[in-house]
Amino acid sequence: MNISDVAKKTGLTSKAIRFYEEKGLVTPPARGENGYRTYSQRHLDELTLLRQARQVGFNLEECKELVHLFNDPARHSADVKARTLHKVAEIERHIEELQSMRQQLLTLAAACPGDDSADCPIIDNLSGCCHRKVGA
């Protein structure tokens, strides 16, 4: 298969596939005499794993580890589960941070009159230049 076939089958762009290859996230494809890459089913599987792992929040290094586990017949599902649960905990921390940020912004917005005056508690608070702090 050529790169455009793989792109269609995996839902990735040719550019993304080349990027993953450059970063060493997938098994290097064979090259024909013409220099073109030739892909196998294994490449499709690795690239599909990468695409789907990225969609659920795994970063590139974590994806590299997952591809390594994918290719390791002696892997333990406990290792994959542990990585997945670690990612869930990371996402939950991120959600808490985002909820806190959201609440801070809502508090700032509630303190702002939103009228034609130049006085703006949001700017004052974010700049730290004025005496009054909203929600502090």
C-alpha positions, 0 to 999 in steps of 0.5 A: 500500500502507498501512503495515500491508501494508508491515509484513507484507511486510517483517517490520518493525513499523509503529513501526519503519517510522515510525522509519526514515522519521523518521530519513531512512533511506528515501524519504518515502512519498507522502501521500493527502488523508487524510494516510495514507502510501502505499507503493510497491515501492521502499519495500518494497525499501528497508525490506527492505534495512534490515531485513536490513542491521540483522540482519547488524550494520549500524548506522543510519548505515551502513544509510542509506548502503546505502539511498543506494547502493541508490537510486544507479544509478551505484553501484559494487559495490566501494563496497558490498563495501568497506563490507561487509568493513569491517563484517566486520572490526568484527565480528571485533574485537568477537568478540575483545573478547567472547572476552577478556571471557569468559575474564576472567569464567571466570578470576574464576569459577574463583577463587571458592569459590562457598560460603557465605562472604562472601569473594568474589574476583569482587567483590574483583577487580571492585571493585578494593578488595582487594589480590589480583587474579585473573588479573593 
